[in-house]
Amino acid sequence: MELPHYIIVGEKLSDKVVERLRIGGFRNALIITSPTPYRLMASKIESEAHNAIDVEVCVLGEYGKLLNGLESGRYDVVLGVGGGRVIDTAKAVAETVNVPLFSIPTVASHDGIASPMTSIRTGGKAYSRKSVMPSVIIADMSVISLAPRRYAVSGCGDLIAKYSAVRDWWLGHLSSGEYYGRYAAHLAYLSAAVIIKSSRKISRMDLDGVRTIVEALISAGVSMGIAGSSRPCSGSEHLIAHSLEHLMDNPPLHGERCGVATVFTSYLHGSNWRRIAESLRGLGAPSTLNELGVDTDIFTEAVIKAPTIRPERYTVLNRVKLDRKRILDILQETGLA
């Protein structure tokens, strides 16, 4: 199992970042960030580390040049300060130079902030693989709460997806005998259940609501560390979401796609898809294809293509044979179309 060594969720935590760097005995830190997170958080870390720790800052756009020039021993820790792409990049860099990673999210849009999985982009398209687990996670609510509401809602969609993903994991176990970790599955499911049960309260997006989302995202990430894979958090709904990204030039946010896809896959599982749709509506998240900005033809194609995204991963899409007519019928029955 790979688990974070230290997690703190609070407010105005830039000094805590530097404190953890000092406690860890780090002397040469590389911060991976992007313009807005730099202004809101990374610049404060850089300033407070002055004269105590050597800090180099790399804006995400410079990543390609940086990666080519990386040398083992040049840095002893990498800090990812930003959103999903920033933290994914920081994971890849930390893996390349074999040093610890600090995950410092500035938005609550994804569960990668506390997981060993990273999304790699090739030709503009993304796929996930195991990388490194953050050793330290510092979630500053005074920064995260400033992000546009849409990002937190997307994070909720990514969490609700666990409702379907754990069922797919169990199906995979029944089909091939693959490892199924009951504790990891229940931990991931709990992350979904909290959001589903409290959707209307969380929809206010006050500090307490956003903190609930952040803590649930961290919990989901930890479940992947326990399982050793993304299985407890990524199933048929994620395959559809990835498929949509492959088919669209400007796809909706990852969590938005996952949330709507979970309504569809929950129907296939015979579980309470109506409650999923109701929770998405309560959060103010897209709950139909129209609200998502995806037409029925593209979604239908995405469902058909989804099992080929990760053919080794058995899900309900392998168990239930779907043709175009059946997919369209389900979209009508669930109100997605």
Sequence and secondary structure as in RCSB ss.txt:
>XXXX:A:sequence
MELPHYIIVGEKLSDKVVERLRIGGFRNALIITSPTPYRLMASKIESEAHNAIDVEVCVLGEYGKLLNGLESGRY
DVVLGVGGGRVIDTAKAVAETVNVPLFSIPTVASHDGIASPMTSIRTGGKAYSRKSVMPSVIIADMSVISLAPRR
YAVSGCGDLIAKYSAVRDWWLGHLSSGEYYGRYAAHLAYLSAAVIIKSSRKISRMDLDGVRTIVEALISAGVSMG
IAGSSRPCSGSEHLIAHSLEHLMDNPPLHGERCGVATVFTSYLHGSNWRRIAESLRGLGAPSTLNELGVDTDIFT
EAVIKAPTIRPERYTVLNRVKLDRKRILDILQETGLA
>XXXX:A:secstr
    SEEEEESS HHHHHHHHHHTT  EEEEEE HHHIIIIIHHHHHHTTTTSEEEEEEGGGHHHHHHH  TTS 
SEEEEEESHHHHHHHHHHHHHHT  EEEEESS S GGGGSSEEEEEETTEEEEEE    SEEEEEHHHHTTS HH
HHHHHHHHHHTHHHHHHHHHHHHHHH     HHHHHHHHHHHHHHHHTHHHHTT  HHHHHHHHHHHHHHHHHHH
HHTSSTTT SHHHHHHHHHHHH SS   HHHHHHHHHHHHHHHHTS HHHHHHHHHHHT   SHHHHT  HHHHH
HHHHHGGGTSTTS  HHHHS   HHHHHHHHHHHT  
